[in-house]
Amino acid sequence: MQKFQLQDYRLEPEGKIAKRMIYKDANVICFILNIASGASLPPHTHFDCTVLLQVLTGKASVNVDGNSLAAAEQDLIQLDGPEKMSVDNVGEETLALYVSISPAPPNDQYTKDANL
């Protein structure tokens, strides 16, 4: 058993986005995605994985296959991996998303911290 403090992975991005890995194994990866006010996560897909996004703080527009969905604190959104998605921070504060992807993506580059 392990316990994680989500606050330890939340931060103000130096650029537009800061991804901080929380946990990874062959079955799942979990991370916090910190998106600066006015910034966007570019369109992308997630292979054949299932993606869950929970808004911890802030306001987002989640764009999936050409459709937009407003999301705010405590909202949970489920996506299928092949769906093309992007996220816009439409709020005035840093958007913090808790993200889980299962099974873990096939490429190890997706399981590392990142600054964009």
SULVENTA-V810788 format. One record per residue. RES is the residue in three letters. BURIAL is I if it has 16 or more other C-alpha atoms within 10 Angstrom, else O. Layout:
res = [RES/RES]
burial = [BURIAL/BURIAL]
//
This chain:
res = [MET/GLN/LYS/PHE/GLN/LEU/GLN/ASP/TYR/ARG/LEU/GLU/PRO/GLU/GLY/LYS/ILE/ALA/LYS/ARG/MET/ILE/TYR/LYS/ASP/ALA/ASN/VAL/ILE/CYS/PHE/ILE/LEU/ASN/ILE/ALA/SER/GLY/ALA/SER/LEU/PRO/PRO/HIS/THR/HIS/PHE/ASP/CYS/THR/VAL/LEU/LEU/GLN/VAL/LEU/THR/GLY/LYS/ALA/SER/VAL/ASN/VAL/ASP/GLY/ASN/SER/LEU/ALA/ALA/ALA/GLU/GLN/ASP/LEU/ILE/GLN/LEU/ASP/GLY/PRO/GLU/LYS/MET/SER/VAL/ASP/ASN/VAL/GLY/GLU/GLU/THR/LEU/ALA/LEU/TYR/VAL/SER/ILE/SER/PRO/ALA/PRO/PRO/ASN/ASP/GLN/TYR/THR/LYS/ASP/ALA/ASN/LEU]
burial = [O/O/O/O/O/O/O/O/I/I/I/I/I/O/O/I/I/I/I/I/I/I/O/I/O/O/O/I/I/I/I/I/I/I/I/I/I/O/I/I/I/O/O/O/I/I/O/I/I/I/I/I/I/I/I/I/I/I/I/I/I/I/I/I/O/O/O/O/O/O/I/I/O/O/O/O/O/O/I/I/I/O/I/I/I/I/I/I/I/I/I/O/O/I/I/I/I/I/I/I/I/I/I/I/I/O/O/O/O/O/I/O/O/O/O/O]
//
